Amino acid sequence: MYGPPWRWRWGRRGRGRPPKHRIISIEMRYVTFIPLDERGLPISNEPIYIMPDELEALRLVYLENLTQEEAARRMGVSRGTLWRTLSSGRKKITQALVEKRPIILSR
């Protein structure tokens, strides 16, 4: 599951400074988590997409128990950027659980 690190960043949108690359250590595949109703049938709501940097930040901080400073260093970003990425990932996962929406891990 953990392979050699690879670099990922958002696509450039418009003018301004291009986004900084993030170092991702997990192998990302297109995976979908679909909630089921009481009868065991899939619930088809609008999906929520988790980006590779959000998944990596959540993994480092909550699974590997690193501090935000250590996790930011591993990803090659500032602590503030890591904090915003964590916040975005937590919000998306919470929203998916509360609203019973599918979660898609995309690359």
C-alpha positions, 0 to 999 in steps of 0.5 A: 500500500505504501510505495515510493513517494510521488508528487501531486498538486492541483491543476493550475487555475487562472493567474497567480502563483502555481500550487506547490507540489505535495509529497504523497506516500500512499498508492492512490487508486480510484475507490468508491465507498457507497452507503447502503440503506436499511434493505442493503441497497446502495444509496445514490446521492451526489458523491463527495471527492477526497483529493490525494493530499486530503487523504495523505494529511488525514492518514499522517495525522490520525493514523500515524499520530504525527503532529501537524508540524511533522506531517507538513514536513513529510508532505513538503508543505507549510503547517498552515497548508496542512491544517487547511487540507486536514480541515477540508478532509474532515469536513468532507468525510463528516458531510458524507457520513451525515448526508449518506453520500458516497465517498470517492477517492480520486487521483 
